[in-house]
Amino acid sequence: MEADSNAKAARWLEELGAISDESTQLTRTFLSPALGQAKELVARWMHEGGLEVFEDQAGNLIGRLDCENPEAGTVVCGSHLDTVRNAGKFDGALGVVAGVMAVSEIRRRGLRLPYHLEVVGFSDEEGVRFQTTYLGSRQYTGKLGPAELAARDENSISVSDAIATHRPVFPMPPAGRVPLGYVEVHIEQGPVLENTGVALGVATAIAGQTRARIFLEGKAGHAGTTPMTMRRDALAGAAECVLFIEEQAKADKGIVATVGELRIESAASNVIPGRVSFTLDVRDGDDEKRTNFCTDIIRGMEKMMEMRNLTFRIETVLSAPSVQCSPHLSSVLAERVSTRQASCPYLVSGAGHDAVAMAEITEVALLFVRCREGLSHHPEEYASPEDIALAVEVLTDFLSTFPHHE
């Protein structure tokens, strides 16, 4: 590794973290101007590392290092370049930076591998723009379906239209690539590694996830002239739903449920809210438990809103099953980690990752990096340069001796 690899990774992450669609906070969404700028920066690093650069129709950025056999399969690594709103600098970006550094190092060493390597910066994992996740990785795998393509953003632009009108800056990737496996480096987004006192860990599974938007409709009215007993206040109904969701999740050990966004139509301080919508995010490693929980809280909310004389409608935008990481790849990855630290913890990821989509077409492995206080989806998320450098070492080792079988 280069002597300044620690500083390089930190510098790259800072540079990416400065590219945003908003001047006051870090936000990059699917096919936005900031995402385009981020891809141009990463593409430059890829070129400097000796990788060929491609871009598909959905804006996924691909850096490729070919081996001598054109018919060989491809080992893929990477993560996403989009962010949540008011994001930190490490979620997603770390996996792309680590991948570029690792594959560039393999090329620098002149290693002759029996497989091709690709580093992918996926264009959408967080789902901020369309409220449906993994658009980038599902396009990459060829699994983007009609329901996802029909989803619309707040400007009524559909996913299908956004992709159709996107003009890739770089050449389209070669067809017929056969994946041999996928590995993703990501901050843990939880406190286990920090509490254990080690830098790296390996995931065994990724929790299943349900995402939905709930619509409540009552009747708008004058705030000063409508008696309290005659109101059909959609915001009051939403507040009751939010507290009900929290209460039920706390009573169900292990499951997590979040209302992260609430919208009031035609909001004004002197108007009773007539229409309100809010998001619902439910996760658990047990798919049956998650499904039953969602069914129960939906029934409960329907009954409560009926009592308030409010109409209730729900649109499920994502129902992703839990994903098992490859036991074989995870075991080998853990061995690589164990040569660099005292032990390698195994964890279940409560957060979704592009590995979820990639698991539909190939084996996947997920390497976690310790993050301060387990903080993520927050401007203060942080992983140290030393921990990142260790992850890049492990990834370089893993990719250069990938335990593949064609």
TINUSE-658289 format. One record per residue: residue in three letters; x, y, z of N, C-alpha, C in turn. Coordinates in steps of 0.2 Angstrom, whole numbers, plus 2048, in hexadecimal, padded with zeros to 3 digits. Layout:
! TINUSE-658289
ALAXYZXYZXYZ/...
END
This chain:
! TINUSE-658289
MET8047FA800800800800804806800/GLU80280C7FD8058127FD806814805/ALA80B81880680C81A80D80781F80F/ASP80482380B7FF82880C7F882580B/SER7F781E80B7F081C80A7EB81E80F/ASN7ED81F8157E882181A7E6828818/ALA7EB82D8177E98338157E583480F/LYS7E783080A7E38308047DC82E805/ALA7DA8298087D38278097CF82C80D/ALA7D382F8127CF8358167CE83B811/ARG7D383C80D7D28428087CD841803/TRP7CD83B8007C88397FB7C183A7FE/LEU7C08378047B98378087B783F809/GLU7BC84380B7BA84A80C7B884D805/GLU7BC84C8007BA84F7FA7B384C7F7/LEU7B28467F87AB8447F67A68477FB/GLY7A78488017A384B8067A1852805/ALA7A58558017A485C7FF79F85D7F9/ILE79E8587F67998587F07928577F2/SER78E85C7F178785B7F478285F7F0/ASP77C85D7EF7778607EC7748667F0/GLU7768667F777486C7FB77A86F7FE/SER77A8767FF78087A801781879809/THR77C87780C77D87781477E870817/GLN77D86B81377D86481577F85F80F/LEU78185981178385580C77D85180A/THR77B85180477684E80177784C7F9/ARG7778467F77788447F077383F7EF/THR76E8407EA76983C7E876A8397E1/PHE7668347E07668307D97668357D3/LEU76B8357CF76C8387C976C8407CA/SER76D8427D076E84A7D177484D7CF/PRO7748537CE77B8567CC7818557D0/ALA7808547D77858537DC78784C7DB/LEU7838477D97858407D87898407D2/GLY7878447CD78C8447C77938477C8/GLN79384C7CC79A84E7CE79E8497D2/ALA79A8467D779E8417DA7A083B7D6/LYS79D8397D179F8347CC7A58367C8/GLU7A583C7C67AB83F7C27B183F7C7/LEU7B08407CD7B68407D27B98397D2/VAL7B48357D47B682E7D57B982B7CE/ALA7B682D7C97B882A7C27C082C7C1/ARG7C18327C37C88357C37CD8307C7/TRP7CB82E7CD7CF82A7D17D08237CE/MET7CA8217CB7CA81A7C87CF81B7C2/HIS7CF8207BE7D48217B87DB8217BB/GLU7DC8257C07E38257C37E681E7C5/GLY7E181A7C87E38137CA7E380E7C5/GLY7E28107BE7E380C7B97DD8087B7/LEU7D780A7B97D18067B87CD8097B2/GLU7CA8057AE7C68087A97BF80A7AC/VAL7BC8107AA7B68127AD7B08127A8/PHE7AB8107AB7A480F7A879F8127AC/GLU7998137A87938157AC78D8127A8/ASP78880F7AC78380C7A977D8117A9/GLN77780F7A67728147A576F8177AB/ALA76F8137B176D8167B777281A7BB/GLY77881B7B877C81F7BB78181C7C0/ASN7818157C07868127C478D8137C1/LEU7928147C57998157C379D80F7C4/ILE7A080D7BF7A48067BF7AB8077BD/GLY7B08057C17B78057C07B97FE7BF/ARG7BC7FC7B97BD7F57B87C57F47B6/LEU7C77EE7B97CE7EC7B87CD7E57B5/ASP7CF7E57AF7CE7DE7AB7D47DA7AC/CYS7D37D37AC7D87CE7AC7DA7CC7A5/GLU7DE7C77A47E17C579E7DB7C179A/ASN7D77BE79E7D27B979B7CB7BD79A/PRO7C97BF7947C37C37927BD7BF795/GLU7BD7B87957B77B47977B77B379F/ALA7BB7B67A27BB7B57AA7B67B97AD/GLY7B47B67B37AF7BA7B77B17C07BA/THR7AD7C47BD7AF7CA7C07AD7CA7C8/VAL7B27CC7CC7B17CD7D37AF7D57D4/VAL7AA7D67D87A77DD7D87A87E07DF/CYS7AA7E67E07AA7E97E77A77F07E6/GLY7A57F37EB7A37FA7EB79E7FC7F0/SER79A8017EF7958037F37918097EF/HIS78E80D7F378A8127F078C8197F0/LEU78B81E7EB78D8257EC78882A7ED/ASP7828277EE77C82C7F077C82C7F8/THR7798317FB778831802771832804/VAL77083280B76A83580E76B83C80E/ARG76583F810766847811769848818/ASN76D84D81777284F81D77684A81F/ALA77A84781B77D84181C78484281F/GLY78783C82078E83C82279383A81C/LYS79983A81D79E8398177A0832816/PHE79E82D81A7A082781979C821817/ASP79582281879081D81679081D80E/GLY79281780C792816804799818801/ALA79A81E8027A18217FF7A781D801/LEU7A781B8087AD81780A7AE810806/GLY7A880D8047A98078007AC8087F9/VAL7AA80E7F67AC80F7F07B38117F0/VAL7B58167F57BC8187F67C18127F7/ALA7BF80D7FC7C28077FD7C38037F7/GLY7BE8027F37BE7FE7ED7C38017E8/VAL7C38077E77C880A7E27CF8097E4/MET7D080B7EB7D780A7EE7D98037ED/ALA7D57FE7EF7D77F77EF7D97F57E8/VAL7D47F67E37D57F47DC7DB7F77D9/SER7DC7FE7DA7E28017D87E87FF7DA/GLU7E87FC7E17EE7FA7E47F07F37E1/ILE7EB7EF7DF7EC7E87DC7EF7EA7D5/ARG7ED7EF7D17F07F07CB7F77F37CC/ARG7F87F77D17FF7F97D28047F47D3/ARG8017EF7D78067E97D88077E57D2/GLY8037E67CD8047E17C78017DA7C8/LEU7FD7D97CC7FA7D27CD7F67D07C8/ARG7F77CA7C67F37C77C07EE7C27C3/LEU7E87C47C37E27C17C67DE7BD7C1/PRO7DB7B87C27D77B47BE7D07B67BD/TYR7CF7BC7BF7C87BF7BF7C97C67BE/HIS7C47C97BB7C37D17BA7C17D47C1/LEU7C27DA7C27C07DE7C87BC7E47C6/GLU7B77E57CA7B37EB7C97B27EF7CF/VAL7B27F57CF7B07F97D57AA7FD7D3/VAL7A57FD7D679F8007D479D8067D9/GLY79B80C7D77988117DB7918117D9/PHE78D80E7DD78680D7DB7828147DC/SER77E8167D777A81C7D777581D7DC/ASP7728187DF76D8197E476C8137E8/GLU76D8147EE76C80F7F37678117F9/GLU7688177FA76481A80075C81B7FE/GLY75B81C7F875481D7F67518247F8/VAL7558297F97528307FB74D8337F6/ARG74F8327EF74B8367EA7458327E9/PHE74582C7E873F8287E673C8247EC/GLN73F8247F273C8207F773C8187F6/THR7418167F174280F7F074980E7EF/THR74C8097F37538087F47568047EE/TYR75D8047EE7618007E975F8017E2/LEU75D8077E075C8087D97628067D5/GLY7688097D776E8087D47708017D3/SER7717FD7D97737F67D976E7F27D5/ARG7687F37D67637EF7D27637F07CB/GLN7657F67C97667F77C176C7F37BF/TYR7717F37C37777F07C27767E87C1/THR7727E57C57717DE7C576B7DC7C0/GLY7687E17BD7637E07B875C7DE7BC/LYS75B7E07C27557DE7C67517E47C7/LEU7527E97C474D7EF7C57467EE7C2/GLY7417EE7C673B7EB7C47367F17C2/PRO7307EF7C072B7F47BE7297F97C3/ALA7287F67C97257FA7CF72B8007D1/GLU7317FE7D17368037D27378087CD/LEU7368067C773780A7C173180F7C1/ALA72B80D7C47268127C47268177C9/ALA72A8167CE72A81A7D472C8217D2/ARG7298267D572A82D7D372C8317D9/ASP7308367D773383B7DC72E8417DD/GLU7308457E172B84B7E372A84F7DD/ASN72D84F7D872C8537D272884E7CD/SER7268497CF7228447CB7268417C5/ILE72D8417C673183E7C17328367C3/SER7308327BE73182B7C07388287C0/VAL73A8237C37408207C274281E7BB/SER73D81C7B873E81A7B17408207AC/ASP73C8257AD73E82B7AA74582E7AB/ALA74682E7B274D8307B475382C7B1/ILE7528267B17578227AE7578237A6/ALA7528237A375182479C75582B799/THR75483079E75783779C75E83879E/HIS7608337A27678347A476C83379F/ARG77183779E77683779977D83579C/PRO77F82F79C78582C79F78B83079C/VAL7908327A179683679F79B83179C/PHE79B82B79F7A082679D79D820799/PRO7A181C79579F81779179B812795/MET79680F791792809794797803796/PRO79580079B79A7FA79D7997F4798/PRO79E7F079779D7EA7937987E6795/ALA7957E379078F7DE7927927D7793/GLY78E7D37967907CC7987947CB79D/ARG7957D07A27997CE7A87967C97AC/VAL79A7C57AF7977BF7B379A7C07BA/PRO7967C27BF7997C47C679B7BD7CA/LEU7A07BD7CD7A37B87D17A17B97D8/GLY7A07BF7DA79F7C17E179F7C87E2/TYR79C7CB7E879C7D27E979E7D37F1/VAL7A37D87F27A57D97F97A47E17F9/GLU7A17E37FF7A07EA8007A37EC807/VAL7A77F18077A97F480D7A57FA80F/HIS7A37FA81679E7FF81879F800820/ILE79E80682279E80882979980382C/GLU79A8018327957FD83678E800836/GLN78E80683878780A839784807840/GLY78980584478680384B78C80284F/PRO78B80185679080285B7947FB85D/VAL7937F68597967EF85C79D7EF85B/LEU7A07F18557A77F18557AB7F6859/GLU7A87FC85A7AB80085F7AB7FE866/ASN7A67FB8687A57F886F7A97F2870/THR7AB7EE86A7AF7E886A7B67EA86A/GLY7B87F08687BF7F28687C37F0862/VAL7BF7EE85C7C37EC8567C17F1850/ALA7C57F184B7C37F58457BF7F2840/LEU7BF7EC83F7BB7E983A7B77E383C/GLY7B27E28387AD7DC83A7AA7DA833/VAL7A77D48337A47D182D79D7D082E/ALA7997D182A7917D082A7907C9828/THR78B7C682C7887C082A7827C0826/ALA77E7C68277777C78247767CE824/ILE7717D082076E7D78207677D6821/ALA7647DA82675D7DA8287587DC822/GLY7537D882274D7DA81D74A7E181F/GLN7477E481A7457EB81B73E7EC817/THR73A7EF81A7347F18177337F9817/ARG7327FC81273180381172A80580E/ALA72780A81172080B80F71F813810/ARG71A81580C71881C80E71081C80F/ILE70E81F81570781F817704825816/PHE6FE8258136FA82B8116F482C816/LEU6F38318196ED83381D6EA83981A/GLU6E383881A6DF83E8176D983F81C/GLY6D984581E6D38478226CF84D81E/LYS6CF8538226CC85981F6CF85F821/ALA6D286381D6D586981F6D086E821/GLY6D18728266CC8778286D087D82C/HIS6CC88282D6CE8888316D0886838/ALA6D688883A6D98868416D588A846/GLY6D288F8456CF89384A6C789284A/THR6C488F8456BD88F8456BA887846/THR6BF8828456BC87B8456BD87984C/PRO6B887784F6B88748566BC86E856/MET6C086C85C6C486785C6C086085B/THR6BA86085D6B685985D6B4858856/MET6B585D8516B385C84A6B885B845/ARG6BE85B8486C485B8436C6854841/ARG6C885483A6CB84E8376D3850836/ASP6D785083B6DE85383B6E284D839/ALA6E584D8336E98488306F0848834/LEU6F284E8366F984E8396F884B840/ALA6F384C8446F284984A6F1842849/GLY6EE83F8446EE8388436F5835841/ALA6F983983E70083783C704837842/ALA70383B84770783B84D705835851/GLU6FF8338516FC82D855700827852/CYS70082784B70382184870A821849/VAL70E82684971582684B716823852/LEU71382685771482385E71281C85E/PHE70D81A85A70A81385B71080E858/ILE71381085271880D84F71E80C854/GLU72081185772581185C72480C862/GLU71E80D86471C80986A71C801868/GLN7198008627197F98607207F685F/ALA7257FA85C72B7F885B72F7F7861/LYS72E7FB8667327FA86C7307F4870/ALA72A7F286F7277EC8727297E586F/ASP72C7E686972E7E08657357E0864/LYS7387DC8687407DC8697437DA862/GLY7487DF86174C7DE85B74A7E1855/ILE7437E38547417E684E7427EE84F/VAL7437F18497447F884973F7FB844/ALA73C80184673780484273880B842/THR73880F83D73981683D73581A838/VAL73281F83A72F82483673482A835/GLY73782A82F73C82F82E73A83582A/GLU73483582773283B82372A83C824/LEU72884282572184482572084A821/ARG71A84A81D71984F81871185181A/ILE71185881A70A85B81B70885F815/GLU70385D81270186080C6FE86780D/SER70086C8096FE87380A6FE875811/ALA70487481570487681C70487D81D/ALA70087F8227008868246FE88682C/SER70188B82F70088B8376F988C839/ASN6F488F8346ED8908366E888B833/VAL6EB8868306E788182D6E887A830/ILE6E28778316E28708336E586B82E/PRO6EA86782F6ED8638296E885E827/GLY6E685E8206E185A81D6E585381A/ARG6EB8548186EE84E8156F584E817/VAL6F784881A6FE84781C70184081A/SER70784081970A83981771083981B/PHE71283281C71983182071B82B81E/THR72282A81F72582481D72681F823/LEU72781982172781382672D80F824/ASP73280E82873880982773880482C/VAL7377FE82B7377F883073D7F382E/ARG7417F18337467EC8317477E7836/ASP7497E183474A7DC83974E7D6835/GLY7527D28387557CC8357507C7834/ASP74B7C68377467C18367407C4831/ASP7407C182B73B7C48267337C3829/GLU7327BD82B72B7BC82E7297C0833/LYS72E7C183872C7C683D72B7CD83B/ARG72F7CF83672E7D68337287D7830/THR7267D282C71F7D282871A7D282D/ASN71A7CE8327147CE8377147D483B/PHE7197D783C7197DE8407167E383C/CYS7187E38357157E883170D7E7830/THR70B7E182F7047E082F7007E2835/ASP7037E183B7007E38416FF7EA842/ILE7057EE8407047F58417007F883C/ILE7007F68366FB7F98316F47F8833/ARG6F27F28366EC7F18386EA7F583E/GLY6EF7F68426EE7FB8486ED802846/MET6F18048416F080B83F6EA80C83B/GLU6E88078376E18088346DB809839/LYS6DB80583E6D68068436D680C846/MET6DC80F8486DD81584B6DA81B847/MET6DC81A8406DA82083C6D381F83A/GLU6D081A83B6C981983A6C581D83F/MET6C881C8456C581F84B6C582784A/ARG6CA8298476CB8308466C883383F/ASN6C482E83C6C18308366C6833830/LEU6CC82F8306D183182B6D182B826/THR6D282C8206D482781B6DB82581C/PHE6DC81F81B6E381C81C6E5818816/ARG6EB8198136ED81680D6F581580E/ILE6F780F80C6FE80D80C70180B806/GLU70780D80470B80B7FE711808800/THR7128027FF7197FE80171D7FF7FB/VAL7238037FC7288047F772E7FF7F7/LEU72F7FC7FC7347F77FD7327F2802/SER7337EB8007337E68047397E1802/ALA73E7E28067447DF8047467D980A/PRO7467D38087487CE80D74F7CE80F/SER7507CB8157567CB81875B7C7813/VAL7617C98137667C680F76C7C2813/GLN76D7BC8117737B98147797BA810/CYS77E7BC8147857BD8107887B680F/SER78C7B580A78F7AF8087937AC80E/PRO7927A68117967A481779D7A3815/HIS79E7A080E7A579F80C7A97A680C/LEU7A67AA8087A97B18077AA7B480E/SER7A57B48127A67B78187AB7B481D/SER7AC7AE81C7B17AA8207B87AC81E/VAL7B97AC8177BF7AE8157C17B6816/LEU7BC7BA8167BD7C18177BF7C281F/ALA7BB7BE8237BD7BE82A7C47BC82C/GLU7C67B78287CD7B58297D27BA827/ARG7D17BE8227D57C48207D57C9825/VAL7CF7CA8287CF7CF82E7D37CD834/SER7D27C68357D57C383B7DD7C483B/THR7E07C48357E77C58357E97CC837/ARG7E57D08387E67D78397E47DA83F/GLN7DF7D68437DD7D88497DB7D284D/ALA7DA7D38547DA7CD8597D47C8857/SER7CF7CB8557C97C78537C57CA84E/CYS7C07C684B7BC7C98467B57C8848/PRO7B17CD84A7AA7CC84C7A67CB846/TYR7A17C784779B7C68427957CA844/LEU7927CD83F78C7D18417877D183C/VAL7817D283E77B7D383A77A7DA838/SER7797DC8327787E38307717E5831/GLY7707EA8357697ED8357677F2830/ALA76D7F482C76C7F882776C7F5820/GLY7697F781B7697F481476F7F7811/HIS7727F380C7787F48087767F2801/ASP77B7F47FC77A7F27F577B7EA7F5/ALA77E7E77FA77F7E07FA7797DC7FA/VAL7737E07FC76D7DD7FC76B7DB7F4/ALA76B7E07F076A7E07E976F7DB7E6/MET7757DC7E777A7D77E47797D07E6/ALA7767CF7EC7757C87EE7717C47E9/GLU76D7C87E57687C47E076C7C17DB/ILE7727C37D97767C07D477C7BD7D5/THR77F7BE7DC7857BB7DD7867BB7E5/GLU78B7B77E778D7B77EE78F7BE7F1/VAL78E7BF7F77907C67F97937C5800/ALA7987CA80279B7CB80879B7D280A/LEU79B7D481079A7DA81379F7DB818/LEU7A47E08177A97E281C7A77E8820/PHE7A77E88267A57EE82A7AB7F182D/VAL7AB7F882D7B07FC8307AD800836/ARG7B180083C7AF8038427AD80A841/CYS7A780D8437A68148437A481784A/ARG7A681D84B7A682085179F820854/GLU79E81E85A79781E85D79281A859/GLY79481685478F81385078B81784C/LEU78D81E84B789823848789822840/SER78382383D78382383677C827834/HIS77C82982E77682D82B77683382F/HIS77C83683077D83C83578483F832/PRO78484683278A849830790848834/GLU78F84583A79584483E79783C83E/GLU79583883979783283979F832837/TYR7A282D83A7AA82D8397AD82683A/ALA7B28258367B681F8367BD822836/SER7C281F83A7C882283A7CC820834/PRO7D18248327D682282C7D981B82D/GLU7DB81A8337DF8138357DA80D834/ASP7D480E8367CF8088357CD80882D/ILE7CD80D82A7CB80D8237D180A81F/ALA7D780B8217DD80981E7DD80181F/LEU7DC7FF8257DB7F88267D67F4822/ALA7D07F78217CB7F481C7CE7F4815/VAL7D17F98137D47F980C7D97F380B/GLU7DD7F28107E27ED8107DE7E6810/VAL7D97E58147D67DF8147D27DE80D/LEU7CF7E380A7CC7E38047D17E17FE/THR7D67E47FE7DB7E37F97DE7DC7F9/ASP7DF7D97FF7E17D28007DB7CD7FE/PHE7D57CF8007CF7CB7FE7CE7CB7F7/LEU7CE7D17F37CD7D17EC7D37CE7E8/SER7D97CE7EB7DE7CB7E77DF7C47E8/THR7DB7C17ED7DB7B97EE7D47B77EE/PHE7D07BA7EA7C97B87EB7C77B17EA/PRO7C37AE7EF7C27A77EF7BC7A57EA/HIS7BE7A67E47B87A57DF7B879E7DC/HIS7B279D7D97B17967D67AC7987D0/GLU7AF7977CA7AB7987C47A77927C2/
END
